[in-house]
Amino acid sequence: MSSIKYTNERLGRLRVIPDFLPPPSELAFREDGVKVTISLSRKSVDFFKAEARKHKTQYQRMIRRLLDTYAEKYMRSSNNALERTRER
């Protein structure tokens, strides 16, 4: 394991990336779904189980909402790019 050496150098141009993911409290609502089988890391499952207990919901529902939010964002991005291409 290598040690980190911190310096007092300028960072250069920085860019703020807006956070588009919802907090765990917003991942708890019901929607129709399709059953799939997926393997997740233990740490991710443990995190969602703990958050689900706090918010009195199911951890699978929270994971589904997170994936839906991700997909919606990138579907909108793809559709916007397609519309811009058609306008040219």
C-alpha positions as CSV (number, residue, x, y, z in Angstrom):
1,M,0.0,0.0,0.0
2,S,1.5,3.3,-1.0
3,S,1.1,6.4,1.1
4,I,-0.5,9.6,-0.3
5,K,1.6,12.7,-0.5
6,Y,-0.5,15.9,-0.4
7,T,0.9,19.0,-2.0
8,N,-0.3,22.6,-2.0
9,E,-0.7,22.9,-5.8
10,R,-3.5,24.6,-7.7
11,L,-6.2,22.3,-8.9
12,G,-6.8,24.0,-12.3
13,R,-10.3,24.4,-13.8
14,L,-13.0,22.6,-11.8
15,R,-16.4,21.7,-12.9
16,V,-19.4,21.1,-10.6
17,I,-21.5,18.1,-11.6
18,P,-25.1,18.3,-10.4
19,D,-26.2,15.4,-8.3
20,F,-29.2,13.9,-10.1
21,L,-29.7,10.9,-7.8
22,P,-32.5,11.1,-5.2
23,P,-31.8,10.6,-1.5
24,P,-32.9,7.2,-0.1
25,S,-36.1,8.7,1.4
26,E,-37.4,9.4,-2.2
27,L,-36.7,5.8,-3.4
28,A,-39.7,4.4,-1.5
29,F,-42.9,4.3,-3.7
30,R,-44.8,1.6,-5.5
31,E,-44.7,0.9,-9.3
32,D,-45.4,-2.1,-11.5
33,G,-42.3,-4.1,-12.2
34,V,-40.8,-7.1,-13.9
35,K,-39.0,-9.8,-11.9
36,V,-35.3,-10.3,-12.7
37,T,-32.4,-12.0,-11.0
38,I,-29.3,-9.9,-10.3
39,S,-26.2,-10.4,-8.1
40,L,-25.3,-7.3,-6.1
41,S,-22.3,-6.6,-3.8
42,R,-22.9,-7.3,-0.1
43,K,-22.1,-3.7,0.8
44,S,-24.8,-2.4,-1.5
45,V,-27.4,-4.8,-0.2
46,D,-26.5,-4.0,3.4
47,F,-26.7,-0.3,2.7
48,F,-30.2,-0.5,1.1
49,K,-31.4,-2.9,3.8
50,A,-30.4,-0.4,6.5
51,E,-31.9,2.6,4.7
52,A,-35.1,0.6,4.0
53,R,-35.5,-0.1,7.7
54,K,-35.1,3.6,8.5
55,H,-37.8,4.5,6.0
56,K,-40.1,1.5,6.7
57,T,-40.0,0.1,3.1
58,Q,-38.5,-2.7,1.1
59,Y,-34.9,-2.5,0.0
60,Q,-35.7,-4.0,-3.4
61,R,-38.1,-1.2,-4.0
62,M,-35.5,1.4,-3.2
63,I,-33.0,-0.2,-5.6
64,R,-35.6,-0.3,-8.3
65,R,-36.4,3.4,-7.8
66,L,-32.7,4.2,-8.0
67,L,-32.3,2.3,-11.3
68,D,-35.5,4.0,-12.7
69,T,-34.1,7.4,-11.9
70,Y,-30.9,6.6,-13.6
71,A,-32.6,5.2,-16.7
72,E,-35.0,8.2,-16.9
73,K,-32.2,10.7,-16.8
74,Y,-30.2,9.0,-19.6
75,M,-33.3,8.3,-21.7
76,R,-34.1,12.1,-21.5
77,S,-30.5,12.8,-22.5
78,S,-30.6,10.4,-25.4
79,N,-34.0,11.8,-26.6
80,N,-32.7,15.4,-26.3
81,A,-29.6,14.5,-28.4
82,L,-31.8,12.7,-31.0
83,E,-34.1,15.8,-31.2
84,R,-31.1,18.1,-31.7
85,T,-29.9,15.9,-34.5
86,R,-33.3,15.9,-36.2
87,E,-33.5,19.7,-36.0
88,R,-30.3,20.1,-38.0
